[in-house]
Amino acid sequence: EAIFINVKLRTKLPIAVLKKTFKAVQREWKSLGPKDADAEGTLIWDYERDTHSWFFKRVGGLIEKIPNAYLEQKSDGLILIKNPPDGYDRIISGRELSKVLLGKIHFKQGRRGKDGIFVTDHGFQAMPSDALDAFLSDVQKYAHLKKLAVFSRTPLVIDNQLINTPGFHSLVGVFYGGPEIKPKANFDRLKQLLDTFPFADQASWANALGSIITSVVFRQELAGEMPMILANGNEPNLGKTTFIEVLVWIAFATPARSVSFTTDDDEFEKRLATEVRYSDHVLIDNVKSRGTIASQTLERSLTSPVLNFRLLGANESITRINNIVMAMTVNDAQLGRDLLERGCPIFFTSDFIHRMARGFDPQIFVKTHREEILSEIVGMVVRWINQGCPLQLPQSFRVPQKYWWASSETGNLPSL
């Protein structure tokens, strides 16, 4: 309207010419379409004329322009890699997507009047989460993005190949967001770390080493097959939780997230769902039970290639690839047979509590030497691959054999 007033004040054109100019500008407003809006990162939705399908296509087109946006395999979610690539946002709800897009896309929702002028009372606003929920339910139809299986800050082994170069590896669907790690010929730092824990025997020491290596490089290769790490001690304060915390820091460079165990399986399923929604690990810490510890939900979760949980406080569910690192700490507990057969036991004993050196903090140690520890792990993996990936476990064991290859580094096979 300011344009027309300006014309009227500064010209002495006939009224017919002014009307013609006014109608031409009206047509220009009406022609404001997806192409013009998308070019500026702006989306204008006329909810009286534009269909939801039209809206979904425009949202998908705008998301395709976001750097490092991916579709998550085996789910209806989006993965947005941060810049620099030191983490990611996992988007599985319309509310989450609306919040993320608020700072990336200018959005107006309203209607065009009879004169063709777009009217909105709110200016730029957040996209409606209910519409984005519907968009995410069929996101692969509207957003043509590359599919991502896993984001990792550590090197991974896929099909006996080491993924160690930063960036997206499309053939295996892996985004490696860490630095290039050079292999080392020894594992002195790992030995120094493990020797400070009061493991009950050499088998537990070997299983601790194997659990670290598996959590770092094999969690995607063994999706749905990784045993749960079972840290069991004959009394409290033996470093069981600390061991899991340093393992998580080595594998993910994040603090460990813990969840409480409950014998109510429905409730426990919802607690697990809340954790795996945003985290790649679950620590079930300090489990106490008067009887045998068992959980159908947990047993199912350890053997299913794809996780499917109900969310806490809602009727919604979450689905994702089962590349979760799961661990449990207990004290002299009795575990059900099915859980034991799906676990990697590591025993701690007060008989060797003197190994816990005063003044040595394992958490500070791994934060200081994490990259060096990763180099030692990569060195072991490279040597294992060069030897033809040998497996040294009796066929009677039901857990995946690849989990135990690290024991060959110590010259001892784990005995359960």
N, C-alpha and C positions, 0 to 999 in steps of 0.2 A: 504494500500500500504506500510505503514511503516513496517508492519509485514513481508511482502515478502522481502523487502530490507534487513531486519535484518537477515532473513534466508539465503539470498544469500551471505551476507558478512561473516557470521560466519560458514558456512558449505561448504563442497565440494561435495554436493549431485549431482547426475546426473541431467541434465536439465529436463529429463522426469519426475523425481520425483518432482522437483520444480513446473512443470506445473500442475501435479496432485494435489499438495498442493494448488496451486493458484485456481484451479477449485473448490476444496472443500470449500475454504473460500467464493468463489463467491456464491456457493449454500447456504452457511450460511447467506449471505446478503439477498439473494432472499427469504429465509425462514423467514425473520423478519416479523412476523405477529402480529395480534391484541393481542394475549395472551402475547407475550414478551413485547410489547409496553405498554399495560395496566398495567402490573405488576410494572412498574416504573413510572406510571402517565404520560406516554408519548404516543402521538398519531402521527403516520407518515402516511400521506395520499398521495398516488400516484394518482393524478387526471386523469392520462391517463388510468389507469387500474382498480382502485377501484371505485365502483359505489357510488352514493350519499347515497343509502340505507346502504351500508357497513359503510360509514362515520357516518351516523346517529346512527347506532347501537353502534359504538365505543364511540361516544360522550355520548350516554345514559348510557353505561356501566361505563364510567368514572364519570359521575355526580352521579350515584348511590353510589359511594364510598365517596362522599363529606358528611361529618357529618351534620346532621340536614337539609337535602335537601328534599323538599316535592313538590308534585304537588298541585297547588291551585284548589280547587273545583270550578266548574262552569266557568272555563276559561282555556286558553292555556298557563298559566303562571307557573313559578317556584317560590317557596318561600325558601330562604336560611336564616335560623335562625343564628344570630350572636352568637359568643362565647366570653364572657358569654351571655346568652340569654336575652339581654336587648333591642332587636330590630330585624329587619329583612330586607332583600333586596327582593324586588318584581321584578322578571325578566319577561318581556313580549315582548322583542324585541331581535333580533339577536345581535345588537350592544351592548346592556346591557349584554347579556350572554357572548359575546366575551371578554368584559372588565373584567368580574368576573373570567372567566376561565383562563385569561392570567397569573394570579398569582398562579393558582392551577394545571394547566395541561401544560406540555411541548408539543408543537405542531410544526410539520414541514410539509410543503406542497411542493410537487415537483414531480419528476418522476424518474423511474429507467431506466437507459440507456440499450443498448443492452448487455452490460457486466454485468447487474444486479446491478450495483452500484447506490445507491440512490443519486440524485443530487438536491440540492436546493441552491439558491443564497442568501437566507436571514437567514439561520440558524433557530433558534426557533423564532416563530412569533405568532401574534394574529390569531385566527380562523376567517375565512371570515364571516362577519355578514349576507350576503345574504343567505349563506348555513344554518346558524343557525336560520334565520327567518323561513326557510322551515322546519327545525327540530322542532321548537316550535309549528308550525301549526299542528303537529301530535305527540306532545311530549309524550302522554300517550302510544303510540305504541312502542317507543324506550327507554323510561326511566321508569322502574318499581319501582315507589316510592309510599310512603304512601300519602294519600290525606289529605290536610290541609284545614279546613274551615276558621279558624281564629287564629291569634297569638294575645295573650292578655297579658298585664302586670298587669291586675287586675283580681280578681276572676270573674267567669261567672256563670250564672244559665242556665242550659240546661235541659229541661224536668223536671223542678222543682227539679233538683239536683245541688248542689253547686260544681263547679269545683274550687278547692282551693289548689291543690297539684301541685308543680312545675313539668314540663315535658309534654310529649305528651300523650293525652288521645285519643286513637285510635277509641273508640266507637262513639265519638261525633266529632272527627276531630279537636280538640282544643289543641293548645300548650300554656300552661300557663308559662310565663317566669318571673313571679314575685315571691316574697317570700311567704311563707305560712302565711296567715293573720288570726289571732285569733279574734273571734267575741267579741265585747264589749257590755255591757248591756245598755249603754246610747249613746246618740249622742250629747254630749256637744260641741264638736268642730264644728260639722256641724251647730248647732244652733248659736254658736258664729259667724261663718262665715256669715250665712244668715241674721242675725239680723243687719248686717252693711250695707245692701242694702235697698234703699228706695222703697220697694214693696208697691203697692197701696192698697192691701188688703190681707186677710189671704189666699184667694184662690191662689193668685200669689205666696205667700210664699210657700204654699203646692206644687204648680206646679214646683217651682224652686227646691225644695227637690226631687220631683219625677223625674225631668229631670236629676238631678245628678245621682240618683240611677239607672235609666234606662240606661244612657250612660255608667255607670261603669259595671253593671252586666247583663243587659238584651239586649244589642245591637245585639247579635247573635241569641238569642231566638226570637226576634221580627224583624228579617231581612225582610225588605220590608213592615213593618207595623209601624215603629217608627214615631211618629209625629215630625215635625220640631219644634225646639224651637223658639218661636216668642217673642223676647224681645222688648217691645214697651214702649216708654216714652213720657211724655208730653213736654219735652224739652231736649236739649243735656246735656252731662256731668252728667248723673245720674248713671253711672256704668254699663250700659247694656253690652258694649263690655267687660268690666272687668269681669263681671259675666260669660260670655261665656269662656273667657280665663282661669279662675280658674276651670271651669267645665272640659275643655279640659285637663288641667294639672292633675287634679285628675284622669281622665279616661285614659289618654295616657302618662302622664309624658313628654309631649312635648309642645313647644309653639304652640299657635293657628295659623293656616294658613287661610288667608282671601282671598276672591275673590270679585270682583266688579260686581254688578248687571247691566244688560242691557236689554232693551226691545226687542232687536234683539235676538229672541229665538235661531236661528242657532248659533250665536256667543256665546251666553250664554251656550249652550250645550257644545261647545268646551272648554270653560273656566272650566266648571264643570269636564269635562273629564280629563283635565290637573291636577286638584286637586286630584280627587279620584284615579288617577293612582298610586300615592305613599302615599296618606294620608287616614286615617280612619275617618276624620272629615272634614267638610266644614263650614266655617263661611262667610256668605254673609253679610258684615258689612256696616252699615250706609247707608241703601238703601234710595234713594231720588226719588220721583216720583210725578209729578203733578196730575196724575190720579190714578186709582186703580192699585195696584201692582198685577200682574198676570203673570204666566209663565207655558205654557203647559209642557215644559221640566222639570221644577221643580216639578210640580204636579205629573207627571208620575214617576219621580224618587223617590218620597216619598211612592209610593204604589207598586212598582215593586220588586219582590223578587230578581231579577238579574238586575244589571245595565248594560246598553249598550250605550256607548257614542262615538261620533266621536272625534278624537284628534285634538287639535289646530294645524293648519298649515300642516295638512296631511289628506289623505283620509282613514287612518287607523281608527280602532275603538278599544275601550277597554271594556272588559266584566269582571264583578266581582260580588260576592255576595253583596247584598245591606245591609251591616251591618254598613253603614256610619251614623255618628252623624251629622245632619245638623242643623244649627242655622241661624237666621236672626235678625239683629237689625235695628229698624226703630224709627222715631220720629213722633207721631201723624199721622201715615200713614193709608190709607184705603187699606185693602187687599181684594183680590177677594174671593168669597165665597168658591170656591174649595180649595184654599190655607188655608183659615181659618179652614175648616173642616179637614185638614190634619196637623194642627198645635197645639202646646201647648202654649197658650198665657201667658206671664208673664208681668205684667204691672208695670212700674216704675213711680213714681210721685215726683215732686219737693216739695209736701206738707210734705214729710218725709225726706227731704234731710239732716236734722240734724242727722239722723242715721249714716251717713257716717262719722265715727269718724276720727278726725285729727290724723295723725301719725300712723293710722292702714292701712297697705298695704295688701289687700286680696291675692295678688299673692305671696308675701313673706310668708304669713301665710300658704297657702296650700303647698308650697314647703317645709316648715319646718315641717308641721304636716300631710303630705299626708298619711303616713302609718297608723297613728292613725285614720284619717278620713275613710280610707278603712276598718279598724277594726269596726268602728261604722256602716258603710254600711253593712258589712258582718253580724254583729249582728242583724240588722233589717231584713235582708233576712232570716237568720236562724230562727228567731222568726216567721216570716211570713210562712215559710215552715212548721214549727212545728204546726202552727195553721190550717194547711190544705189548705194554699194558698187562703184565702178568697178574694172575689172580691166585691167591694162596689161601684159600679157605675151603674146608671140607664141604661137600655138597649137602650134608645134613643140616647146615645152617640155613634158616629161612630168610634171613635178612639179605639185602642185595650184596653181592660179593664185592662190588667196586668200593663199597664203604670201607673195606678192610685192607685195601692195598697199601695204605700208609704204614702198616705194621711191618712191611718188609724192610722199611728204612731202619728199624731198630733190631731187625734180625729175630723178632719174636712174633708168633702168632697169638692174637688174643684168645683167651679161653674163658668161656662163660660158665 
